[in-house]
Amino acid sequence: MYKYCVPVYAIVLAAGEGTRMQSTRPKPLHIICGQEMIIHVIGALHELQLKKTVIVVGHAAKKVTEVVTKQAPTWAHVSFAEQKVQRGTGDATIVGLASVDAAVGATSEVSDTSTIIVMPGDTPLLKASTISTLVNEHQNSNNAATVLTAFVDAPSGYGRIVRAKDDRILKVVEERDASPEIKSIHEINTSIYAFRRDLLGPALRRISNNNSQSEYYLTDAIEVLASMGHQVGSHTAPASEVVGVNDRWQLAMAERELRSRTNTAWLKSGVTMFDPQQTFIDVTVKIGKDVTLLPGTILQGLTEIGDDCEIGPNTRLINTVVGAGSRVEATTSKDSKIGKKAIVGPFANLQPGSVVSDEAITGSFYDVSQ
């Protein structure tokens, strides 16, 4: 973990409605691998030693605030700021920055050159190491701003990075405002930035909504800083980490990628899977040593699997604790507890509150209730 030169604050933009999700659920609260998307985003900040994380809410603000308050880790020091009218990412950042400034106050503990991370609430695949490296490069280079960029084969829909001949970043141009020449650029803006606090506010005050959407774009702050002669740097991330989730297809693709990462981590820690592509594990699940997971196993919620267990095939466990040495086959279980060295199934159905004793053996079509 890096030791940062100056304090770090984060602003997470989560005010949008997300109409392309075609859902009554607010976009930041859609679930990926058992956890709300915005909680994954906050989790990517855990190496930054944050002083404060401001979540800018807007659409369904109460719902988003309730979930994040309950689920966010304490180290993130989360607070909320509401963008009452959605007028673009630039305006949302102004709202978030005002909340940061109010928290900082006039204390001598925090320098004006503190780092402000600004990022969207819909990039659940971002890794902590990537955002940590971005901040480290930003501070060591004394940049006014550092943009996280990526190179993609099909950049349609993304803002493009426009550079000078000496490779300096000049501006970011949104797709809808881009000329054919700019649209041919394959380096994209990920909407993840590190800013110097004392320069971000003045830059935001100089942006306008003179664009096709009549919105205040945060990207325009990059052009403002560059035109004033300030140094704007960049760090390149793998495209697979920084894709946003704007519709159900992208949600499914993010789920696939995160499940692959999760399964890989468990395999490396000593869990056996006969077929990882047919094994589904939420990020909230805990698994012991020498556990075997057979095809069709689905582990969800706060499920905990003890050492030396065999689970599956075709088993779904939700918020279920399984004691060491147990065998659970073709079983559905929710909010239940299975003792040590028990044999459950096939075709058992454990209702909420069920308890299977140590060394118990269930028969076929066994329905257990409290």
VOGU-3710 file (C-alpha; in Angstrom, 3 decimals, decimal comma):
1> mykycvpvya> 0,000/0,000/0,000  1,274/3,427/-0,942  1,847/6,138/1,645  0,324/9,242/0,126  1,956/12,658/0,290  -1,251/14,587/1,014  -4,747/13,598/2,216  -7,110/11,923/-0,217  -10,858/12,497/-0,560  -13,296/10,766/-2,893
11> ivlaagegtr> -16,438/11,972/-4,653  -18,614/9,198/-6,108  -21,237/10,382/-8,594  -24,407/8,331/-8,100  -27,211/10,802/-8,857  -28,321/9,620/-12,299  -31,536/7,752/-13,003  -30,056/5,081/-15,276  -33,051/4,892/-17,607  -31,386/2,313/-19,859
21> mqstrpkplh> -31,565/-0,231/-17,033  -35,358/-0,274/-17,552  -35,863/-0,721/-13,826  -37,519/0,859/-10,808  -34,377/0,020/-8,848  -31,843/2,898/-8,799  -28,870/2,033/-11,009  -26,255/2,200/-8,206  -28,230/-0,434/-6,281  -28,290/-3,142/-8,954
31> iicgqemiih> -26,669/-6,293/-7,614  -23,471/-7,814/-8,966  -22,183/-11,005/-7,324  -24,384/-10,460/-4,296  -23,456/-6,840/-3,636  -24,811/-3,476/-4,759  -22,829/-1,951/-7,616  -21,959/1,201/-5,690  -20,540/-0,850/-2,805  -18,137/-2,480/-5,268
41> vigalhelql> -17,106/1,009/-6,395  -16,488/2,166/-2,828  -14,539/-1,038/-2,167  -12,077/-0,126/-4,936  -10,983/2,838/-2,797  -9,786/0,812/0,170  -6,053/1,369/-0,416  -6,350/5,164/-0,453  -6,492/5,825/3,312  -9,413/8,154/2,662
51> kktvivvgha> -10,289/11,068/4,887  -13,829/11,175/3,516  -15,988/9,733/0,735  -18,860/11,883/-0,512  -21,618/10,052/-2,379  -23,522/12,476/-4,606  -27,100/11,231/-4,771  -30,078/12,480/-6,740  -32,570/10,069/-8,285  -34,045/7,872/-5,514
61> akkvtevvtk> -31,685/9,594/-3,084  -33,343/8,132/0,015  -33,016/4,525/-1,192  -29,394/4,938/-2,231  -28,505/6,670/1,033  -30,149/3,960/3,146  -28,351/1,100/1,394  -24,934/2,764/1,319  -25,214/3,802/4,978  -25,875/0,191/5,909
71> qaptwahvsf> -23,405/-1,523/3,561  -20,427/0,837/3,172  -17,243/-0,071/5,090  -16,385/2,197/8,017  -12,927/3,020/6,622  -14,586/4,908/3,731  -15,981/7,595/6,080  -19,044/8,002/3,864  -21,291/11,047/3,786  -23,882/12,222/1,263
81> aeqkvqrgtg> -24,607/15,299/-0,831  -27,754/15,676/-2,930  -27,847/17,010/-6,472  -31,486/18,047/-6,483  -31,594/18,715/-10,246  -29,436/16,538/-12,528  -27,482/19,067/-14,595  -24,458/16,982/-15,513  -21,326/15,553/-13,972  -19,697/18,954/-13,583
91> dativglasv> -22,572/20,225/-11,479  -22,611/16,981/-9,466  -18,906/17,391/-8,736  -19,506/20,956/-7,533  -22,108/19,566/-5,112  -19,672/16,898/-3,881  -16,768/19,305/-3,585  -18,844/21,660/-1,446  -19,403/18,773/0,950  -15,667/18,010/1,044
101> daavgatsev> -14,855/21,663/1,684  -17,382/21,800/4,505  -15,758/18,764/6,110  -12,239/20,140/5,708  -13,114/23,595/6,994  -10,195/25,793/7,887  -8,173/23,191/9,750  -4,430/23,245/9,234  -4,380/19,456/9,078  -5,404/19,420/5,414
111> sdtstiivmp> -3,476/21,166/2,645  -5,131/22,852/-0,327  -3,182/20,436/-2,487  -5,125/17,454/-1,163  -6,161/14,921/-3,776  -9,808/14,678/-4,828  -10,798/11,456/-6,582  -13,919/11,824/-8,723  -15,490/8,688/-10,146  -18,874/7,333/-11,286
121> gdtpllkast> -20,905/4,879/-9,258  -21,239/2,398/-12,133  -17,714/0,974/-12,590  -17,875/-2,116/-10,343  -14,902/-3,892/-11,976  -12,324/-1,269/-11,033  -9,491/-2,776/-8,991  -8,073/-1,140/-5,883  -4,540/-1,422/-7,264  -5,484/0,627/-10,334
131> istlvnehqn> -7,035/3,532/-8,443  -4,168/3,442/-5,949  -1,596/3,693/-8,742  -3,550/6,574/-10,279  -3,368/8,545/-7,043  0,294/7,738/-6,531  1,210/8,924/-10,043  -0,927/12,026/-9,625  0,794/13,081/-6,422  4,341/12,195/-7,477
141> snnaatvlta> 3,949/14,084/-10,777  2,459/17,194/-9,136  -0,331/17,161/-11,708  -3,290/19,504/-11,552  -5,345/16,553/-12,747  -4,653/12,969/-13,724  -7,119/11,131/-15,954  -7,579/7,370/-15,907  -7,741/6,369/-19,566  -8,070/3,119/-21,503
151> fvdapsgygr> -7,637/1,947/-25,074  -10,580/0,111/-26,633  -11,188/-1,323/-30,076  -14,737/0,041/-30,278  -14,741/3,418/-28,500  -18,263/4,405/-29,535  -20,139/6,034/-26,673  -17,068/7,130/-24,744  -15,387/10,521/-24,438  -12,084/10,664/-26,363
161> ivrakddril> -8,724/11,833/-25,049  -7,288/14,587/-27,253  -3,530/15,093/-26,909  -1,025/17,621/-28,203  1,920/16,548/-30,365  4,084/16,381/-27,233  1,530/13,927/-25,712  0,055/16,446/-23,263  -3,672/16,004/-22,660  -5,501/18,997/-24,096
171> kvveerdasp> -9,109/18,035/-23,530  -11,734/15,310/-23,365  -14,450/15,404/-26,020  -17,733/13,595/-25,452  -18,901/11,290/-28,244  -21,985/13,345/-29,072  -19,874/16,496/-29,499  -16,960/14,863/-31,346  -15,946/15,399/-34,965  -15,291/12,343/-37,190
181> eiksiheint> -11,551/12,843/-36,653  -11,890/12,796/-32,863  -14,261/9,819/-33,019  -11,428/7,842/-34,667  -9,369/8,111/-31,442  -9,272/4,860/-29,457  -8,034/6,268/-26,147  -11,103/6,865/-24,011  -11,945/8,717/-20,851  -13,048/6,394/-18,031
191> siyafrrdll> -14,639/9,246/-16,039  -12,238/8,513/-13,185  -9,929/11,352/-12,177  -7,547/12,632/-9,531  -7,591/16,418/-9,034  -5,690/18,869/-6,901  -8,271/20,315/-4,558  -7,172/23,949/-4,821  -7,429/23,852/-8,633  -10,593/21,799/-9,082
201> gpalrrisnn> -13,009/24,370/-7,685  -11,784/27,287/-9,850  -11,804/25,050/-12,948  -15,389/23,968/-12,302  -16,486/27,580/-11,980  -15,236/28,228/-15,526  -17,108/25,458/-17,317  -20,354/26,107/-19,204  -23,290/24,072/-20,464  -22,800/25,093/-24,093
211> nsqseyyltd> -23,051/21,582/-25,543  -25,545/19,232/-27,145  -26,976/18,157/-23,771  -27,005/21,625/-22,163  -25,239/20,024/-19,209  -22,144/20,912/-17,225  -19,526/18,289/-18,135  -16,801/17,476/-15,642  -14,626/16,684/-18,665  -14,568/20,402/-19,509
221> aievlasmgh> -12,569/21,019/-16,318  -9,695/19,109/-17,951  -9,625/21,522/-20,889  -9,825/24,503/-18,529  -6,837/23,308/-16,505  -4,795/22,506/-19,623  -5,568/25,876/-21,226  -4,352/27,630/-18,078  -0,996/25,897/-18,434  -1,482/23,363/-15,663
231> qvgshtapas> -0,108/19,867/-16,108  -2,712/17,208/-16,874  -1,401/13,649/-16,712  -2,852/10,223/-17,293  -2,661/6,613/-16,220  -3,820/3,826/-18,509  -5,999/1,044/-17,141  -7,085/-2,258/-18,735  -10,340/-1,671/-20,601  -11,960/-4,634/-18,822
241> evvgvndrwq> -11,730/-2,799/-15,481  -13,283/0,492/-16,397  -16,356/-0,344/-18,465  -19,480/1,294/-17,106  -22,753/-0,503/-16,480  -25,601/1,289/-18,240  -27,984/-1,514/-19,230  -28,833/-5,128/-18,406  -26,413/-6,535/-20,975  -23,491/-4,634/-19,466
251> lamaerelrs> -24,689/-5,708/-16,023  -24,551/-9,360/-17,108  -21,073/-8,920/-18,600  -19,819/-7,282/-15,394  -21,323/-10,132/-13,388  -19,523/-12,693/-15,550  -16,168/-10,930/-15,165  -16,467/-10,447/-11,412  -17,570/-14,058/-10,869  -14,539/-15,215/-12,843
261> rtntawlksg> -12,261/-13,141/-10,614  -13,993/-14,418/-7,490  -13,719/-18,072/-8,529  -10,072/-17,629/-9,506  -9,271/-16,204/-6,083  -10,958/-19,137/-4,334  -9,205/-21,669/-6,572  -5,847/-20,120/-5,696  -6,703/-20,272/-2,006  -7,295/-24,033/-2,093
271> vtmfdpqqtf> -10,950/-24,546/-3,067  -11,611/-27,262/-5,681  -14,174/-26,635/-8,430  -14,978/-29,328/-10,962  -16,209/-26,657/-13,371  -15,672/-22,997/-12,399  -18,003/-21,833/-15,176  -20,868/-23,687/-13,490  -20,013/-22,492/-9,976  -21,448/-19,204/-8,694
281> idvtvkigkd> -20,099/-17,538/-5,545  -21,114/-14,142/-4,179  -18,327/-11,852/-2,987  -19,866/-11,958/0,500  -19,410/-15,738/0,911  -16,739/-17,322/3,148  -15,181/-20,711/2,330  -12,780/-22,818/4,386  -9,912/-25,062/3,342  -10,114/-28,249/1,300
291> vtllpgtilq> -13,653/-27,549/0,118  -14,959/-29,129/-3,094  -17,672/-27,410/-5,101  -19,407/-29,533/-7,730  -21,125/-28,165/-10,871  -24,331/-26,244/-10,348  -23,326/-24,941/-6,919  -24,651/-21,461/-6,063  -23,439/-19,831/-2,840  -25,144/-16,553/-1,982
301> glteigddce> -25,366/-13,883/0,664  -23,671/-14,536/3,996  -23,138/-18,245/3,388  -20,163/-19,791/5,194  -18,681/-23,177/4,261  -16,480/-24,920/6,824  -13,306/-26,867/6,104  -13,367/-30,205/4,247  -16,917/-29,856/2,891  -18,311/-31,096/-0,391
311> igpntrlint> -21,125/-28,993/-1,850  -23,190/-29,926/-4,886  -23,978/-30,773/-7,518  -27,033/-28,594/-8,142  -27,100/-26,928/-4,743  -28,145/-23,408/-3,789  -27,248/-22,095/-0,345  -28,409/-18,633/0,748  -27,222/-17,194/4,086  -26,456/-20,739/5,222
321> vvgagsrvea> -23,690/-21,870/7,582  -22,263/-25,322/6,848  -20,119/-27,013/9,494  -16,771/-28,643/8,746  -16,761/-32,036/7,071  -20,347/-31,903/5,800  -21,720/-33,086/2,466  -24,589/-31,172/0,856  -26,005/-32,519/-2,413  -28,819/-31,238/-4,662
331> ttskdskigk> -30,176/-29,081/-1,860  -31,801/-25,681/-1,486  -31,252/-23,871/1,802  -32,006/-20,365/3,051  -31,131/-18,784/6,403  -30,267/-22,165/7,870  -27,487/-23,903/9,786  -25,967/-27,294/8,994  -23,823/-28,923/11,661  -20,443/-30,614/11,355
341> kaivgpfanl> -20,062/-33,883/9,425  -23,712/-33,809/8,359  -24,999/-35,363/5,156  -27,789/-33,336/3,563  -29,717/-34,372/0,447  -30,151/-35,139/-2,269  -33,289/-33,089/-2,803  -33,397/-31,539/0,671  -35,143/-28,205/1,173  -34,081/-26,283/4,270
351> qpgsvvsdea> -36,549/-23,544/5,132  -35,470/-20,337/6,928  -34,519/-21,062/10,520  -33,777/-24,751/9,910  -31,015/-26,427/11,926  -29,393/-29,724/10,914  -27,538/-31,333/13,802  -23,904/-32,472/13,752  -23,487/-35,827/11,962  -27,167/-35,882/10,979
361> itgsfydvsq> -28,182/-37,654/7,769  -31,145/-36,452/5,733  -32,978/-38,587/3,200  -34,249/-37,744/-0,247  -36,990/-35,137/-0,524  -36,262/-34,042/3,035  -38,001/-30,781/3,985  -36,687/-29,199/7,168  -38,395/-26,335/8,935  -37,694/-24,743/12,260
//
